[in-house]
């Protein structure tokens, strides 16, 4: 029977190979079944195998399978885990449900490009949730900083929406809309946002206190910017011929733009480096959960692209839509663009005020206003030489300069005490309403359109 030994050997070898192949085929499936639930199970939760015995699934088990498709499953599960905070935020925030208007306006722009009123309304409805989503991302980025630095980051990234809208209008040559949005953003932040923060916080707390140093710094910067805006208007009143006056105005605007940017940079150096102890705020022990930094940065990039696309549709349709609603370009820029563009900062500042973090609210409101006056406005003047059809000056219509001056003086007076109550906020909102009503009823002439 020795001749049977080779046969038995071959049979045993073949059966072993079949079993090995079967194990190679079923092993990824078996491990995938064990890891297909959620991230908690994947990170070491105790599970039961097919025979009811308790076993522990380690994370490495979900990465070391023999099948290549199995690693893709684990990777997709990790991606889903990272996206969970974003999806949870969308599910629990009704304002973010308006994100459906983002694809709606993009589709409508392709299907009905001449329906300007419809595109205008859809663009406004789309920008609001994008700005709110931007606010959540900026909160995560600023989570590990103090209220002063956090306020600066929120003001900077919150102004991104307004900056994109202004650059889009700049490329289209709509200088009245650009200047109205600049002046309107300053007034909206210094009066409406600050007033709403003081009102919302005051309704919850009898009296609130905050650091006066930051408010004084931003008020001083705003006052300087207002003085700079007065100079071009004074030059325009000189008895110069048109060509000479335009040349002088352009030179003056460029010089003022550079001075304002330098002043803003020195203000940052003063508040964040050399004298940062003056702007320290009280510690708040609220252990809030924030998005992972990777998710926050990714969200910022995606939202920036979407805001740019929607802003282009908004600027293209705003002029015709304004005529339909009886609004002037100045009113649209001063009120509509300012309110829509500042939605992200509103969300963060209002939430901070309700949590008695008025340091951060005041820093966002006045910091955003000073940033627009000393950085965004001069940057747009310099950018007009590159992307605009013609250079833009810093000459605003007299009413805009007057409103900016009143807003600056009022905010400086209100914040000088370092204490607030709800009625103070209500007064600021009423002043803003007076400006809005006046601008709607009495639109400015074409002055300041260049």
DRENDO-1510 file (C-alpha; in Angstrom, 1 decimal, always signed):
<recs>
REC; n; res; u; v; w
REC; 1; UNK; +0.0; +0.0; +0.0 .
REC; 2; UNK; +3.0; +2.2; -0.2 .
REC; 3; UNK; +1.9; +3.4; -3.6 .
REC; 4; UNK; -1.1; +5.2; -1.9 .
REC; 5; UNK; +1.1; +7.5; +0.2 .
REC; 6; UNK; +1.7; +10.0; -2.7 .
REC; 7; UNK; -2.0; +10.1; -3.4 .
REC; 8; UNK; -2.9; +10.8; +0.2 .
REC; 9; UNK; -0.2; +13.4; +0.3 .
REC; 10; UNK; -1.5; +15.2; -2.7 .
REC; 11; UNK; -5.1; +15.0; -1.4 .
REC; 12; UNK; -4.0; +16.4; +2.0 .
REC; 13; UNK; -2.1; +19.2; +0.3 .
REC; 14; UNK; -5.0; +20.1; -2.0 .
REC; 15; UNK; -7.5; +20.2; +1.0 .
REC; 16; UNK; -5.1; +22.4; +2.9 .
REC; 17; UNK; -4.8; +24.8; +0.1 .
REC; 18; UNK; -8.6; +24.9; -0.3 .
REC; 19; UNK; -9.0; +25.6; +3.4 .
REC; 20; UNK; -6.4; +28.3; +3.2 .
REC; 21; UNK; -8.0; +29.9; +0.2 .
REC; 22; UNK; -11.4; +29.7; +1.9 .
REC; 23; UNK; -10.0; +31.4; +5.0 .
REC; 24; UNK; -8.4; +34.1; +2.9 .
REC; 25; UNK; -11.8; +34.8; +1.3 .
REC; 26; UNK; -13.9; +34.7; +4.4 .
REC; 27; UNK; -11.5; +36.4; +6.8 .
REC; 28; UNK; -12.1; +40.0; +5.5 .
REC; 29; UNK; -15.8; +39.3; +5.5 .
REC; 30; UNK; -15.8; +38.0; +9.0 .
REC; 31; UNK; -13.7; +40.9; +10.4 .
REC; 32; UNK; -15.8; +43.4; +8.4 .
REC; 33; UNK; -18.9; +42.0; +10.0 .
REC; 34; UNK; -17.3; +42.5; +13.4 .
REC; 35; UNK; -16.3; +46.1; +12.6 .
REC; 36; UNK; -19.4; +47.2; +10.6 .
REC; 37; UNK; -21.3; +48.8; +13.5 .
REC; 38; UNK; -19.9; +52.1; +14.9 .
REC; 39; UNK; -16.7; +53.6; +16.0 .
REC; 40; UNK; -17.2; +52.7; +19.7 .
REC; 41; UNK; -17.1; +49.0; +18.8 .
REC; 42; UNK; -14.1; +49.5; +16.6 .
REC; 43; UNK; -12.2; +51.1; +19.5 .
REC; 44; UNK; -12.2; +48.2; +21.8 .
REC; 45; UNK; -15.8; +47.4; +22.9 .
REC; 46; UNK; -16.5; +43.8; +23.9 .
REC; 47; UNK; -18.4; +41.8; +21.2 .
REC; 48; UNK; -19.6; +38.2; +20.8 .
REC; 49; UNK; -18.5; +35.9; +18.1 .
REC; 50; UNK; -20.8; +33.6; +16.1 .
REC; 51; UNK; -20.6; +31.0; +18.9 .
REC; 52; UNK; -21.7; +33.4; +21.6 .
REC; 53; UNK; -18.2; +33.7; +23.2 .
REC; 54; UNK; -17.0; +37.1; +24.4 .
REC; 55; UNK; -14.1; +38.5; +22.5 .
REC; 56; UNK; -12.4; +41.9; +22.3 .
REC; 57; UNK; -12.1; +43.7; +19.0 .
REC; 58; UNK; -9.0; +45.9; +18.8 .
REC; 59; UNK; -8.6; +48.8; +16.4 .
REC; 60; UNK; -5.7; +47.0; +14.7 .
REC; 61; UNK; -8.0; +44.1; +13.9 .
REC; 62; UNK; -9.9; +46.4; +11.7 .
REC; 63; UNK; -6.8; +47.4; +9.7 .
REC; 64; UNK; -4.9; +44.2; +9.4 .
REC; 65; UNK; -7.2; +42.0; +7.3 .
REC; 66; UNK; -5.9; +40.2; +4.3 .
REC; 67; UNK; -8.5; +41.8; +1.9 .
REC; 68; UNK; -7.8; +45.2; +0.3 .
REC; 69; UNK; -11.4; +46.2; +0.4 .
REC; 70; UNK; -11.5; +45.8; +4.1 .
REC; 71; UNK; -9.1; +48.7; +4.7 .
REC; 72; UNK; -11.4; +50.8; +2.6 .
REC; 73; UNK; -14.3; +50.0; +5.0 .
REC; 74; UNK; -12.2; +51.0; +8.0 .
REC; 75; UNK; -11.1; +54.2; +6.3 .
REC; 76; UNK; -14.7; +55.1; +5.4 .
REC; 77; UNK; -15.8; +54.4; +8.9 .
REC; 78; UNK; -13.1; +56.7; +10.3 .
REC; 79; UNK; -14.2; +59.4; +7.8 .
REC; 80; UNK; -17.7; +59.1; +9.0 .
REC; 81; UNK; -16.6; +59.4; +12.6 .
REC; 82; UNK; -14.8; +62.7; +11.8 .
REC; 83; UNK; -17.9; +64.0; +10.0 .
REC; 84; UNK; -20.2; +63.2; +12.9 .
REC; 85; UNK; -19.9; +66.6; +14.6 .
REC; 86; UNK; -20.8; +68.4; +11.3 .
REC; 87; UNK; -23.8; +66.1; +10.6 .
REC; 88; UNK; -25.0; +66.4; +14.2 .
REC; 89; UNK; -24.8; +70.2; +14.0 .
REC; 90; UNK; -26.8; +70.2; +10.8 .
REC; 91; UNK; -29.4; +67.9; +12.3 .
REC; 92; UNK; -29.9; +69.9; +15.5 .
REC; 93; UNK; -29.6; +73.5; +14.0 .
REC; 94; UNK; -32.7; +74.5; +12.0 .
REC; 95; UNK; -30.8; +77.5; +10.5 .
REC; 96; UNK; -28.4; +75.0; +8.8 .
REC; 97; UNK; -31.4; +73.3; +7.1 .
REC; 98; UNK; -31.4; +76.2; +4.8 .
REC; 99; UNK; -28.3; +74.8; +3.2 .
REC; 100; UNK; -30.7; +73.2; +0.7 .
REC; 101; UNK; -30.9; +76.7; -0.9 .
REC; 102; UNK; -27.2; +76.4; -1.9 .
REC; 103; UNK; -27.7; +73.8; -4.6 .
REC; 104; UNK; -31.1; +75.4; -5.4 .
REC; 105; UNK; -29.5; +78.8; -6.3 .
REC; 106; UNK; -26.7; +77.1; -8.3 .
REC; 107; UNK; -29.3; +75.1; -10.3 .
REC; 108; UNK; -31.6; +78.1; -10.7 .
REC; 109; UNK; -28.7; +80.2; -12.0 .
REC; 110; UNK; -28.2; +77.6; -14.8 .
REC; 111; UNK; -31.9; +77.1; -15.5 .
REC; 112; UNK; -33.2; +80.7; -15.3 .
REC; 113; UNK; -30.3; +83.1; -15.5 .
REC; 114; UNK; -32.5; +86.1; -16.2 .
REC; 115; UNK; -34.8; +85.6; -13.2 .
REC; 116; UNK; -32.9; +88.2; -11.1 .
REC; 117; UNK; -35.4; +88.6; -8.3 .
REC; 118; UNK; -35.6; +84.8; -7.8 .
REC; 119; UNK; -31.8; +84.5; -7.9 .
REC; 120; UNK; -31.4; +87.4; -5.4 .
REC; 121; UNK; -33.8; +85.9; -2.9 .
REC; 122; UNK; -32.2; +82.4; -3.2 .
REC; 123; UNK; -28.7; +83.8; -2.9 .
REC; 124; UNK; -29.6; +85.6; +0.3 .
REC; 125; UNK; -31.2; +82.5; +1.7 .
REC; 126; UNK; -28.1; +80.5; +0.7 .
REC; 127; UNK; -25.5; +82.9; +2.2 .
REC; 128; UNK; -27.1; +82.9; +5.6 .
REC; 129; UNK; -26.6; +79.2; +6.5 .
REC; 130; UNK; -23.2; +79.3; +4.9 .
REC; 131; UNK; -22.2; +82.1; +7.1 .
REC; 132; UNK; -23.6; +80.3; +10.1 .
REC; 133; UNK; -21.7; +77.1; +9.2 .
REC; 134; UNK; -18.6; +79.3; +9.0 .
REC; 135; UNK; -19.2; +80.5; +12.5 .
REC; 136; UNK; -19.1; +77.0; +13.9 .
REC; 137; UNK; -15.9; +76.3; +12.1 .
REC; 138; UNK; -14.3; +79.5; +13.4 .
REC; 139; UNK; -15.4; +78.6; +16.9 .
REC; 140; UNK; -13.5; +75.4; +16.7 .
REC; 141; UNK; -10.4; +77.1; +15.3 .
REC; 142; UNK; -10.5; +79.7; +18.1 .
REC; 143; UNK; -11.4; +77.2; +20.9 .
REC; 144; UNK; -7.9; +77.0; +22.4 .
REC; 145; UNK; -7.3; +80.7; +22.5 .
REC; 146; UNK; -8.5; +83.4; +24.9 .
REC; 147; UNK; -11.5; +85.6; +24.2 .
REC; 148; UNK; -9.3; +88.4; +22.7 .
REC; 149; UNK; -7.6; +86.2; +20.2 .
REC; 150; UNK; -10.8; +84.2; +19.7 .
REC; 151; UNK; -12.6; +87.4; +19.0 .
REC; 152; UNK; -10.0; +88.4; +16.4 .
REC; 153; UNK; -10.2; +85.1; +14.6 .
REC; 154; UNK; -14.0; +85.2; +14.6 .
REC; 155; UNK; -13.9; +88.7; +13.3 .
REC; 156; UNK; -11.4; +87.9; +10.6 .
REC; 157; UNK; -13.0; +84.7; +9.3 .
REC; 158; UNK; -16.5; +86.1; +9.9 .
REC; 159; UNK; -15.6; +89.0; +7.6 .
REC; 160; UNK; -14.7; +86.5; +4.9 .
REC; 161; UNK; -18.2; +86.5; +3.5 .
REC; 162; UNK; -18.4; +90.3; +3.2 .
REC; 163; UNK; -14.9; +90.4; +1.7 .
REC; 164; UNK; -15.8; +87.9; -1.0 .
REC; 165; UNK; -19.0; +89.8; -1.8 .
REC; 166; UNK; -17.1; +93.0; -2.0 .
REC; 167; UNK; -14.4; +91.6; -4.3 .
REC; 168; UNK; -17.1; +90.2; -6.6 .
REC; 169; UNK; -18.8; +93.6; -6.7 .
REC; 170; UNK; -15.4; +95.2; -7.3 .
REC; 171; UNK; -14.8; +93.1; -10.3 .
REC; 172; UNK; -18.2; +94.0; -11.7 .
REC; 173; UNK; -17.4; +97.7; -11.2 .
REC; 174; UNK; -20.3; +98.3; -8.7 .
REC; 175; UNK; -18.4; +100.7; -6.6 .
REC; 176; UNK; -21.5; +102.2; -4.9 .
REC; 177; UNK; -22.4; +98.7; -3.7 .
REC; 178; UNK; -18.8; +98.1; -2.4 .
REC; 179; UNK; -18.7; +101.4; -0.5 .
REC; 180; UNK; -22.2; +100.9; +0.9 .
REC; 181; UNK; -21.3; +97.5; +2.1 .
REC; 182; UNK; -18.1; +98.8; +3.8 .
REC; 183; UNK; -19.9; +101.7; +5.6 .
REC; 184; UNK; -22.8; +99.4; +6.4 .
REC; 185; UNK; -20.6; +96.7; +7.8 .
REC; 186; UNK; -18.9; +99.3; +10.1 .
REC; 187; UNK; -22.3; +100.7; +11.3 .
REC; 188; UNK; -23.9; +97.3; +11.6 .
REC; 189; UNK; -21.2; +95.8; +13.7 .
REC; 190; UNK; -20.7; +98.9; +15.9 .
REC; 191; UNK; -24.4; +99.5; +16.5 .
REC; 192; UNK; -26.6; +96.5; +15.6 .
REC; 193; UNK; -24.3; +93.6; +16.6 .
REC; 194; UNK; -23.0; +95.4; +19.8 .
REC; 195; UNK; -26.5; +96.5; +20.7 .
REC; 196; UNK; -28.0; +93.0; +20.2 .
REC; 197; UNK; -25.2; +91.4; +22.3 .
REC; 198; UNK; -25.9; +93.9; +25.2 .
REC; 199; UNK; -29.6; +93.3; +24.9 .
REC; 200; UNK; -29.5; +89.5; +24.8 .
REC; 201; UNK; -27.0; +89.3; +27.6 .
REC; 202; UNK; -28.9; +91.9; +29.6 .
REC; 203; UNK; -32.1; +90.0; +29.4 .
REC; 204; UNK; -30.4; +87.0; +31.0 .
REC; 205; UNK; -28.1; +88.8; +33.5 .
REC; 206; UNK; -29.0; +91.9; +35.4 .
REC; 207; UNK; -25.7; +93.7; +34.9 .
REC; 208; UNK; -22.7; +92.5; +32.8 .
REC; 209; UNK; -19.1; +93.6; +33.0 .
REC; 210; UNK; -16.4; +93.4; +30.4 .
REC; 211; UNK; -12.8; +94.5; +29.8 .
REC; 212; UNK; -12.8; +98.2; +28.8 .
REC; 213; UNK; -9.3; +98.1; +27.4 .
REC; 214; UNK; -10.3; +96.2; +24.3 .
REC; 215; UNK; -13.3; +98.4; +23.7 .
REC; 216; UNK; -11.2; +101.6; +24.0 .
REC; 217; UNK; -8.6; +100.2; +21.6 .
REC; 218; UNK; -11.2; +99.4; +18.9 .
REC; 219; UNK; -13.0; +102.6; +19.4 .
REC; 220; UNK; -9.8; +104.6; +18.9 .
REC; 221; UNK; -9.0; +102.7; +15.7 .
REC; 222; UNK; -12.5; +103.3; +14.4 .
REC; 223; UNK; -12.2; +107.0; +15.2 .
REC; 224; UNK; -8.9; +107.2; +13.2 .
REC; 225; UNK; -10.5; +105.4; +10.3 .
REC; 226; UNK; -13.4; +107.8; +10.3 .
REC; 227; UNK; -11.0; +110.8; +10.2 .
REC; 228; UNK; -9.3; +109.1; +7.2 .
REC; 229; UNK; -12.7; +108.8; +5.5 .
REC; 230; UNK; -13.3; +112.6; +6.0 .
REC; 231; UNK; -10.2; +113.6; +4.1 .
REC; 232; UNK; -11.3; +112.4; +0.6 .
REC; 233; UNK; -14.6; +114.2; +1.0 .
REC; 234; UNK; -12.8; +117.4; +1.9 .
REC; 235; UNK; -10.6; +117.1; -1.3 .
REC; 236; UNK; -13.7; +116.5; -3.4 .
REC; 237; UNK; -15.1; +119.9; -2.2 .
REC; 238; UNK; -12.0; +121.8; -3.5 .
REC; 239; UNK; -12.3; +123.9; -6.6 .
REC; 240; UNK; -10.4; +121.5; -8.9 .
REC; 241; UNK; -11.1; +120.5; -12.5 .
REC; 242; UNK; -12.4; +116.9; -13.0 .
REC; 243; UNK; -9.1; +115.3; -14.2 .
REC; 244; UNK; -6.9; +117.0; -11.6 .
REC; 245; UNK; -9.4; +116.2; -8.8 .
REC; 246; UNK; -9.6; +112.5; -9.7 .
REC; 247; UNK; -5.8; +112.3; -9.8 .
REC; 248; UNK; -5.4; +113.9; -6.4 .
REC; 249; UNK; -8.2; +111.7; -5.0 .
REC; 250; UNK; -6.6; +108.5; -6.2 .
REC; 251; UNK; -3.2; +109.4; -4.7 .
REC; 252; UNK; -4.8; +110.4; -1.4 .
REC; 253; UNK; -6.8; +107.2; -1.3 .
REC; 254; UNK; -3.8; +105.0; -1.8 .
REC; 255; UNK; -1.8; +106.9; +0.8 .
REC; 256; UNK; -4.6; +106.6; +3.3 .
REC; 257; UNK; -5.1; +102.9; +2.6 .
REC; 258; UNK; -1.4; +102.2; +3.4 .
REC; 259; UNK; -1.6; +104.3; +6.6 .
REC; 260; UNK; -4.8; +102.5; +7.8 .
REC; 261; UNK; -3.3; +99.1; +7.2 .
REC; 262; UNK; -0.1; +100.1; +9.1 .
REC; 263; UNK; -2.2; +101.4; +12.0 .
REC; 264; UNK; -4.3; +98.2; +12.1 .
REC; 265; UNK; -1.1; +96.1; +12.2 .
REC; 266; UNK; +0.3; +98.1; +15.0 .
REC; 267; UNK; -3.0; +97.7; +16.9 .
REC; 268; UNK; -2.6; +93.9; +16.6 .
REC; 269; UNK; +1.0; +94.1; +17.8 .
REC; 270; UNK; -0.1; +96.2; +20.8 .
REC; 271; UNK; -3.1; +94.0; +21.8 .
REC; 272; UNK; -1.6; +90.6; +21.1 .
REC; 273; UNK; +2.1; +91.0; +21.8 .
REC; 274; UNK; +3.4; +94.0; +23.8 .
REC; 275; UNK; +0.4; +94.7; +26.1 .
REC; 276; UNK; -1.6; +91.6; +25.8 .
REC; 277; UNK; -2.1; +91.4; +29.6 .
REC; 278; UNK; -4.3; +94.5; +29.4 .
REC; 279; UNK; -6.8; +92.6; +27.2 .
REC; 280; UNK; -6.9; +89.4; +29.3 .
REC; 281; UNK; -10.5; +88.2; +30.0 .
REC; 282; UNK; -12.0; +86.1; +32.8 .
REC; 283; UNK; -11.7; +82.4; +32.5 .
REC; 284; UNK; -14.9; +80.4; +31.7 .
REC; 285; UNK; -15.1; +76.9; +32.9 .
REC; 286; UNK; -17.6; +75.6; +30.3 .
REC; 287; UNK; -16.2; +72.4; +28.8 .
REC; 288; UNK; -17.8; +72.7; +25.4 .
REC; 289; UNK; -17.1; +70.2; +22.7 .
REC; 290; UNK; -15.7; +71.7; +19.5 .
REC; 291; UNK; -15.1; +70.2; +16.1 .
REC; 292; UNK; -11.7; +68.6; +15.3 .
REC; 293; UNK; -9.3; +71.0; +13.7 .
REC; 294; UNK; -9.2; +69.0; +10.5 .
REC; 295; UNK; -12.9; +69.2; +10.1 .
REC; 296; UNK; -13.0; +72.9; +10.9 .
REC; 297; UNK; -10.3; +73.7; +8.3 .
REC; 298; UNK; -11.9; +71.5; +5.7 .
REC; 299; UNK; -15.3; +73.2; +6.4 .
REC; 300; UNK; -13.7; +76.6; +6.0 .
REC; 301; UNK; -12.3; +75.8; +2.6 .
REC; 302; UNK; -15.5; +74.3; +1.3 .
REC; 303; UNK; -17.7; +77.1; +2.6 .
REC; 304; UNK; -15.3; +79.7; +1.2 .
REC; 305; UNK; -15.7; +78.2; -2.3 .
REC; 306; UNK; -19.5; +78.0; -2.0 .
REC; 307; UNK; -19.7; +81.6; -0.7 .
REC; 308; UNK; -17.7; +82.8; -3.7 .
REC; 309; UNK; -20.0; +81.0; -6.1 .
REC; 310; UNK; -23.2; +82.3; -4.4 .
REC; 311; UNK; -21.8; +85.8; -4.0 .
REC; 312; UNK; -21.2; +86.0; -7.8 .
REC; 313; UNK; -24.8; +85.2; -8.4 .
REC; 314; UNK; -25.9; +87.7; -5.7 .
REC; 315; UNK; -23.9; +90.6; -7.2 .
REC; 316; UNK; -25.1; +89.9; -10.7 .
REC; 317; UNK; -28.8; +89.9; -9.7 .
REC; 318; UNK; -28.8; +92.5; -6.9 .
REC; 319; UNK; -29.2; +95.6; -9.2 .
REC; 320; UNK; -32.3; +94.3; -11.0 .
REC; 321; UNK; -33.8; +92.8; -7.8 .
REC; 322; UNK; -33.3; +96.1; -5.9 .
REC; 323; UNK; -35.3; +97.9; -8.6 .
REC; 324; UNK; -38.1; +95.4; -8.2 .
REC; 325; UNK; -38.2; +95.8; -4.4 .
REC; 326; UNK; -37.7; +99.6; -4.6 .
REC; 327; UNK; -34.3; +99.5; -2.9 .
REC; 328; UNK; -31.3; +101.6; -4.0 .
REC; 329; UNK; -27.9; +99.9; -4.4 .
REC; 330; UNK; -26.7; +101.9; -1.4 .
REC; 331; UNK; -29.5; +100.5; +0.8 .
REC; 332; UNK; -28.8; +96.9; -0.4 .
REC; 333; UNK; -25.1; +97.3; +0.4 .
REC; 334; UNK; -25.5; +99.2; +3.6 .
REC; 335; UNK; -28.3; +97.0; +5.2 .
REC; 336; UNK; -28.8; +93.7; +3.2 .
REC; 337; UNK; -25.2; +92.8; +2.4 .
REC; 338; UNK; -24.0; +93.9; +5.9 .
REC; 339; UNK; -26.7; +91.8; +7.8 .
REC; 340; UNK; -26.3; +88.8; +5.5 .
REC; 341; UNK; -22.5; +88.9; +5.5 .
REC; 342; UNK; -22.2; +89.2; +9.3 .
REC; 343; UNK; -24.5; +86.3; +10.0 .
REC; 344; UNK; -21.6; +84.2; +11.1 .
REC; 345; UNK; -20.3; +86.8; +13.6 .
REC; 346; UNK; -23.9; +87.3; +14.9 .
REC; 347; UNK; -24.2; +83.6; +15.8 .
REC; 348; UNK; -20.9; +83.6; +17.8 .
REC; 349; UNK; -21.3; +87.0; +19.4 .
REC; 350; UNK; -24.9; +86.4; +20.5 .
REC; 351; UNK; -24.1; +83.0; +21.9 .
REC; 352; UNK; -21.2; +84.4; +23.9 .
REC; 353; UNK; -23.3; +87.2; +25.3 .
REC; 354; UNK; -25.9; +84.8; +26.5 .
REC; 355; UNK; -23.1; +82.8; +28.3 .
REC; 356; UNK; -21.9; +86.0; +30.1 .
REC; 357; UNK; -18.8; +86.1; +27.9 .
REC; 358; UNK; -19.3; +89.8; +27.0 .
REC; 359; UNK; -15.6; +90.3; +26.5 .
REC; 360; UNK; -15.7; +88.1; +23.4 .
REC; 361; UNK; -18.9; +89.7; +22.2 .
REC; 362; UNK; -17.6; +93.2; +22.4 .
REC; 363; UNK; -14.3; +92.0; +20.9 .
REC; 364; UNK; -16.1; +90.5; +17.9 .
REC; 365; UNK; -18.4; +93.5; +17.3 .
REC; 366; UNK; -15.9; +96.3; +17.6 .
REC; 367; UNK; -13.0; +94.2; +16.4 .
REC; 368; UNK; -14.9; +93.4; +13.2 .
REC; 369; UNK; -15.9; +97.0; +12.7 .
REC; 370; UNK; -12.3; +98.2; +13.1 .
REC; 371; UNK; -11.0; +95.5; +10.9 .
REC; 372; UNK; -13.3; +96.5; +8.1 .
REC; 373; UNK; -12.5; +100.1; +8.4 .
REC; 374; UNK; -8.7; +99.7; +8.7 .
REC; 375; UNK; -8.0; +96.6; +6.7 .
REC; 376; UNK; -10.8; +95.5; +4.4 .
REC; 377; UNK; -11.7; +99.0; +3.0 .
REC; 378; UNK; -8.0; +100.0; +2.2 .
REC; 379; UNK; -7.3; +96.4; +0.9 .
REC; 380; UNK; -10.3; +96.8; -1.5 .
REC; 381; UNK; -8.9; +100.2; -2.7 .
REC; 382; UNK; -5.5; +98.6; -3.5 .
REC; 383; UNK; -7.2; +95.5; -5.1 .
REC; 384; UNK; -9.2; +97.8; -7.4 .
REC; 385; UNK; -6.0; +98.5; -9.3 .
REC; 386; UNK; -5.7; +94.8; -10.0 .
REC; 387; UNK; -9.2; +93.4; -10.4 .
REC; 388; UNK; -11.4; +96.4; -10.9 .
REC; 389; UNK; -12.3; +98.1; -14.2 .
REC; 390; UNK; -10.9; +101.4; -12.7 .
REC; 391; UNK; -9.3; +102.4; -9.4 .
REC; 392; UNK; -11.6; +102.9; -6.5 .
REC; 393; UNK; -11.2; +105.8; -4.1 .
REC; 394; UNK; -12.1; +106.2; -0.4 .
REC; 395; UNK; -14.6; +109.0; -1.1 .
REC; 396; UNK; -17.9; +108.1; +0.4 .
REC; 397; UNK; -21.1; +110.0; +0.1 .
REC; 398; UNK; -21.5; +112.5; +3.0 .
REC; 399; UNK; -24.4; +110.6; +4.6 .
REC; 400; UNK; -22.2; +107.4; +4.9 .
REC; 401; UNK; -19.4; +109.3; +6.6 .
REC; 402; UNK; -21.8; +110.9; +9.0 .
REC; 403; UNK; -23.4; +107.6; +10.0 .
REC; 404; UNK; -20.0; +106.0; +10.5 .
REC; 405; UNK; -18.9; +108.9; +12.7 .
REC; 406; UNK; -22.0; +108.8; +14.8 .
REC; 407; UNK; -21.7; +105.0; +15.2 .
REC; 408; UNK; -18.1; +105.3; +16.2 .
REC; 409; UNK; -18.7; +108.0; +18.8 .
REC; 410; UNK; -21.8; +106.2; +20.2 .
REC; 411; UNK; -20.0; +102.9; +20.5 .
REC; 412; UNK; -17.0; +104.6; +22.2 .
REC; 413; UNK; -19.3; +106.3; +24.7 .
REC; 414; UNK; -21.3; +103.2; +25.5 .
REC; 415; UNK; -18.4; +100.9; +26.1 .
REC; 416; UNK; -16.3; +103.4; +28.2 .
REC; 417; UNK; -17.8; +102.2; +31.5 .
REC; 418; UNK; -17.2; +98.5; +31.1 .
REC; 419; UNK; -20.7; +97.7; +32.3 .
REC; 420; UNK; -24.0; +97.2; +30.5 .
REC; 421; UNK; -27.6; +96.4; +30.8 .
REC; 422; UNK; -30.3; +95.4; +28.3 .
REC; 423; UNK; -31.7; +98.9; +27.8 .
REC; 424; UNK; -28.3; +100.2; +26.5 .
REC; 425; UNK; -28.4; +97.5; +23.8 .
REC; 426; UNK; -31.9; +98.5; +22.9 .
REC; 427; UNK; -30.9; +102.1; +22.4 .
REC; 428; UNK; -28.1; +101.1; +20.0 .
REC; 429; UNK; -30.5; +99.0; +17.9 .
REC; 430; UNK; -32.9; +102.0; +17.7 .
REC; 431; UNK; -30.1; +104.2; +16.4 .
REC; 432; UNK; -29.4; +101.6; +13.7 .
REC; 433; UNK; -33.0; +101.4; +12.8 .
REC; 434; UNK; -33.1; +105.2; +12.3 .
REC; 435; UNK; -30.2; +104.9; +9.9 .
REC; 436; UNK; -31.8; +102.1; +7.9 .
REC; 437; UNK; -35.1; +103.9; +7.6 .
REC; 438; UNK; -33.4; +107.1; +6.5 .
REC; 439; UNK; -31.4; +105.4; +3.9 .
REC; 440; UNK; -34.4; +103.6; +2.5 .
REC; 441; UNK; -36.6; +106.7; +2.3 .
REC; 442; UNK; -33.9; +109.1; +1.1 .
REC; 443; UNK; -31.4; +107.1; -1.0 .
REC; 444; UNK; -28.1; +108.9; -1.7 .
REC; 445; UNK; -27.2; +110.6; -5.0 .
REC; 446; UNK; -24.5; +109.2; -7.2 .
REC; 447; UNK; -21.7; +110.8; -5.2 .
REC; 448; UNK; -19.1; +108.3; -4.1 .
REC; 449; UNK; -19.7; +105.9; -7.0 .
REC; 450; UNK; -16.1; +105.9; -8.2 .
</recs>
